[in-house]
Amino acid sequence: MGLIKKRKKKDEPIKEEKSAVDEVFERRKRIKADFSFRKSQPLLFIAAIICALITIGCAYYFSPTSKVKSIRVTNNYYLEKDYIKNLSEITLDNRYYLVVDYLVEKKLEESELIKNATVRHKNQGVIEIEIEEETPFGYRYLEQGELLLTNGKSVPLASEYLDIIAKVPYIDGFETEEQLLHIAKAFQKVDRNIIESISEVSQYSMSYDENTIRLFMRDGNNFFASYYSLEMINSYNEIASDFIGNGQCIYSDESLKVAFTSTCPWDLVAEEKEYWLDELGNIVVNQYGDPVEKKYFTDDAGNFILDGNGQKILIPIGVEDDYEAYIASQTGKTE
């Protein structure tokens, strides 16, 4: 179809008029353009918001108010606050909202002396670090200095831990892995303030228990216990309050669940034991493989019974209860 040329008058310019079809297409173009504009309006709005947020975020990030204002360390006892802050790698130059609690907690828990760590964002730009420490019970020197923990582990005695050794005793012995685990487990039930009152822990073999533990206290007294009765040292201050002077020895009784004072083992008079010998000079042993000790007759008061020559009367092997006749034959006395 196209444009229709129409001349109204002579020499008048020819006007081009649009057909109905062209008007329809142009109207559709205008509607489409209007629809596209309306459709893009939410996107333009979102883009404007994003730009505004970025602008505000940048302004906040580079402002002093975005930084951490304070780092608070709580529940620590053995570890210094500054040491824990250095482990966390948080400084006052960090951005408050960019500190990720979980990542800081994992970083802190890499330390062998930190059992658990909890990091919190508090008000006014404060980051709080709460820790749960492993408990050291002593230190020792083998090939190198070591800090011993109640979880059974030993930690190299680094310079950061030197202040801790003033709060725990020196451990002498217990060098095998089994012994270390036993002593560590025993100290799990000992109060922290009692551990601090112990100067040295060592092994002291007794006749009834070769694994006896000797604890030399800072006040000069001694406490003897087994792996299973060490917990009773928690009552030490009550027991020692009745002492006059120092150098006392206290023993814990696992079966009776009590502690008592007695003569120190090094003050006991060593009793020399005699054993039966066979014809070849070898010590006679019983059915259990134990050496057979020589015994002497005593009276009801515990005094030795003497023969006619004033000598103690030896109880023969196999003679137990019925030995009156034997005594009479040795002393020359009869009923």
HUMOUR-V72305 format. One line per field, one symbol per residue. ss: DSSP state (H for helix, E for strand, L for the rest). phi: phi as a letter, one per 30 degrees, with the letter a starting at -180 (. if undefined). psi: psi as a letter, one per 20 degrees, with the letter a starting at -180 (. if undefined). Layout:
ss: ???
phi: ???
psi: ???
This chain:
ss: LLLEEELLLLLLLLEEELLHHHHHHHHHHHHHHHHHHHHHHHHHHHHHHHHHHHHHHHHHHLLHHHELLEEEEELLLLLLHHHHHHHHLLLLLLEHHHLLHHHHHHHHLLLLLEEEEEEEELHHHEEEEEEEELLEEEEEELLLEEEEELLLLEEELLHHHHHHHHLLEEEELLLLHHHHHHHHHHHLLLLHHHHLLEEEEEELLLLLLLLLEEEEELLLLEEEELLLLHHHHHHHHHHHLLLLLLLLEEEEELLLLEEEEELLHHHLLLLLLLELELLLLLELELLLLLELELEELELLLLLELELLLLLELEELLLLLLLLHHHHHHHHLLLL
phi: .idcdbcdbdidddcccdddddddddddddddddddddddedddddddddddddddddddeccddddddacccbidbdcdddddddddicbddddedcdceeddddddddddccdbbbcbdcdiicccccbcddcdclbabcdadbcccddjccceddddcdddddcbddccjhddddddddddddddccddddedcccabbcbdcdcadcdcccddddjcbbcaceccdedddcedddddcdcibidbcbccddchbbbcaddedcdddcdccbdcddcidddcddciddcddbbdbdddidddcddcicdcddddjdbcdbdddddddcicbd
psi: eaqppppgrqjpqpppqqrhghhghhhhggggggghghhighghgghggggggggggggggjqhiirphqoppqjqghpqghghghhhkpriiqpgiioogghgghghihpijogqpppqorqkkpppopqoqqoqirqrodhrpqppqijiqpppnrhijhhhiiiqrppoblhqhggghghghhihjpqghhhijpgqprpoprhioikqppooqijirqpprrhijhhiiijghggihiqoaajqppppoghikrqqqrpqhiipppopqqqpqahjjqppqaiijqqoqpqqpqahijqppqahjjqqppoqpipfgnjghhghhhijqq.
